[in-house]
Amino acid sequence: MPQKPLYRVNPDRNTPWNDLPALPIPEELYKTVPIYEQLGKAKEALALLAGRSVAIPNQALLINSITLQEAKDSSAIENVFTTDDDLYQAFSDDRFDDSVSGSTKEVLRYREAMWEGYEYLKENGQFDIDYFINLYQEIKETNDSIRPPFAQTYIRQGGSGPNAGKRVYTPPKGKDVLEEKLNNLINFLNDDSIPPNEPLLKMAIAHFQFEAIHPFRDGNGRAGRIMNIHYITQTNLLELPILYLSRFIIEHKQEYYDTLAGVSQRGDWESWLLYMLRAVESTARLTYDKVNDINAAKESVLEAVEDEKNFQRPDQLIDAVFTQPFTKVRHLTDKDIYAENTARSYLNELAEMGVLEKKEIKGRHYYKNRELEQILSY
């Protein structure tokens, strides 16, 4: 008698995968030597980042700069592109109006969804269906909800090759099907007694499951990547959602899609889990380096400013210009650091020193932090 397979795969890419197995998955699929070796490396890198990030006095420095780049890169995975300058300008203006391009607005909405979801979990204590719906509605600026049974939803091959446009996967559909599968996923996320007992493995398994369920008409990839970050903060592996995970996925985009498909088509959980654990290790180390570089740049600029001896409260001034890539006069006046004329004079002096680059865009004046921009760009 043939042995029953450990994982029931999707035999037909053109048929909704209503037999998507419920969580948890059998432990034999993740309890392998390669996975646990890579898990150790990922945990070590994440612990390094966690320890460094809590030691930064100005947490806004991380909250604004790192999460803004995460939003940009996660959106780019879905072919939503914006320039750094457009993004920094719109963010500094705190604008979502029609003067902002559609792609820039989508990136800013991703960032808003990340922070709203983070606050939602802090307040409610656990994941639920409303958490996911709120993410989707914020990302896509819509009142839409979980896709209805009649919605025709397929995942198609991207690119321009001979297979471009062909269906590669059809997610589940039907009355109450998505709600049932989402509730199973939510229970998996919230119940620590459900194996595996390693949060990074649970995150990777949950990410696949969410993408396989594909509960919304659009925005599932971005919502799933936000969920990754939130699960890491919810399980106290990081205090703030600053893991720069999307950079790795952009650089290994085809492998991301190939290993997702490997689970649904062949039950190849090991390749998927190894990919996600490498992503955590790589991006935790990248983010750790960025945090160190930003802090070092800030201290170096502060030392140069203090040597000038003509700035009042230089520590608050430099904190402010390192809080986000573009600074405006109102960022200093709104915090009651300086009066308007003093704020403008100091920003102009920093521009003369080469710390900032003064820019005029559509009649508005901005001061770009050159050091911070360079660090964020690598």
Rosetta blueprint (number, residue, H / E / L):
1 M L
2 P L
3 Q L
4 K L
5 P L
6 L L
7 Y L
8 R L
9 V L
10 N L
11 P L
12 D L
13 R L
14 N L
15 T L
16 P L
17 W L
18 N L
19 D L
20 L L
21 P L
22 A L
23 L L
24 P L
25 I L
26 P L
27 E H
28 E H
29 L H
30 Y L
31 K L
32 T L
33 V H
34 P H
35 I H
36 Y H
37 E H
38 Q H
39 L H
40 G H
41 K H
42 A H
43 K H
44 E H
45 A H
46 L H
47 A H
48 L H
49 L H
50 A H
51 G H
52 R H
53 S H
54 V L
55 A L
56 I L
57 P L
58 N L
59 Q L
60 A H
61 L H
62 L H
63 I H
64 N H
65 S H
66 I H
67 T H
68 L H
69 Q H
70 E H
71 A H
72 K H
73 D H
74 S H
75 S H
76 A H
77 I H
78 E L
79 N L
80 V L
81 F L
82 T L
83 T L
84 D H
85 D H
86 D H
87 L H
88 Y H
89 Q H
90 A H
91 F H
92 S H
93 D H
94 D L
95 R L
96 F L
97 D L
98 D L
99 S L
100 V L
101 S L
102 G H
103 S H
104 T H
105 K H
106 E H
107 V H
108 L H
109 R H
110 Y H
111 R H
112 E H
113 A H
114 M H
115 W H
116 E H
117 G H
118 Y H
119 E H
120 Y H
121 L H
122 K H
123 E H
124 N H
125 G L
126 Q L
127 F L
128 D L
129 I H
130 D H
131 Y H
132 F H
133 I H
134 N H
135 L H
136 Y H
137 Q H
138 E H
139 I H
140 K H
141 E L
142 T L
143 N L
144 D L
145 S L
146 I L
147 R L
148 P L
149 P L
150 F L
151 A L
152 Q L
153 T L
154 Y L
155 I E
156 R E
157 Q L
158 G L
159 G L
160 S L
161 G L
162 P L
163 N L
164 A L
165 G L
166 K L
167 R E
168 V E
169 Y E
170 T L
171 P L
172 P L
173 K L
174 G L
175 K L
176 D L
177 V H
178 L H
179 E H
180 E H
181 K H
182 L H
183 N H
184 N H
185 L H
186 I H
187 N H
188 F H
189 L H
190 N H
191 D L
192 D L
193 S L
194 I L
195 P L
196 P L
197 N L
198 E L
199 P H
200 L H
201 L H
202 K H
203 M H
204 A H
205 I H
206 A H
207 H H
208 F H
209 Q H
210 F H
211 E H
212 A H
213 I H
214 H L
215 P L
216 F L
217 R L
218 D L
219 G L
220 N H
221 G H
222 R H
223 A H
224 G H
225 R H
226 I H
227 M H
228 N H
229 I H
230 H H
231 Y H
232 I H
233 T H
234 Q H
235 T L
236 N L
237 L L
238 L L
239 E L
240 L L
241 P L
242 I L
243 L L
244 Y L
245 L H
246 S H
247 R H
248 F H
249 I H
250 I H
251 E H
252 H L
253 K H
254 Q H
255 E H
256 Y H
257 Y H
258 D H
259 T H
260 L H
261 A H
262 G H
263 V H
264 S H
265 Q H
266 R H
267 G L
268 D L
269 W H
270 E H
271 S H
272 W H
273 L H
274 L H
275 Y H
276 M H
277 L H
278 R H
279 A H
280 V H
281 E H
282 S H
283 T H
284 A H
285 R H
286 L H
287 T H
288 Y H
289 D H
290 K H
291 V H
292 N H
293 D H
294 I H
295 N H
296 A H
297 A H
298 K H
299 E H
300 S H
301 V H
302 L H
303 E H
304 A H
305 V H
306 E H
307 D H
308 E H
309 K L
310 N L
311 F L
312 Q L
313 R L
314 P H
315 D H
316 Q H
317 L H
318 I H
319 D H
320 A H
321 V H
322 F L
323 T L
324 Q L
325 P L
326 F E
327 T E
328 K L
329 V H
330 R H
331 H H
332 L H
333 T H
334 D L
335 K L
336 D L
337 I L
338 Y L
339 A L
340 E H
341 N H
342 T H
343 A H
344 R H
345 S H
346 Y H
347 L H
348 N H
349 E H
350 L H
351 A H
352 E H
353 M H
354 G L
355 V L
356 L E
357 E E
358 K E
359 K E
360 E E
361 I E
362 K L
363 G L
364 R E
365 H E
366 Y E
367 Y E
368 K E
369 N E
370 R H
371 E H
372 L H
373 E H
374 Q H
375 I H
376 L H
377 S H
378 Y L
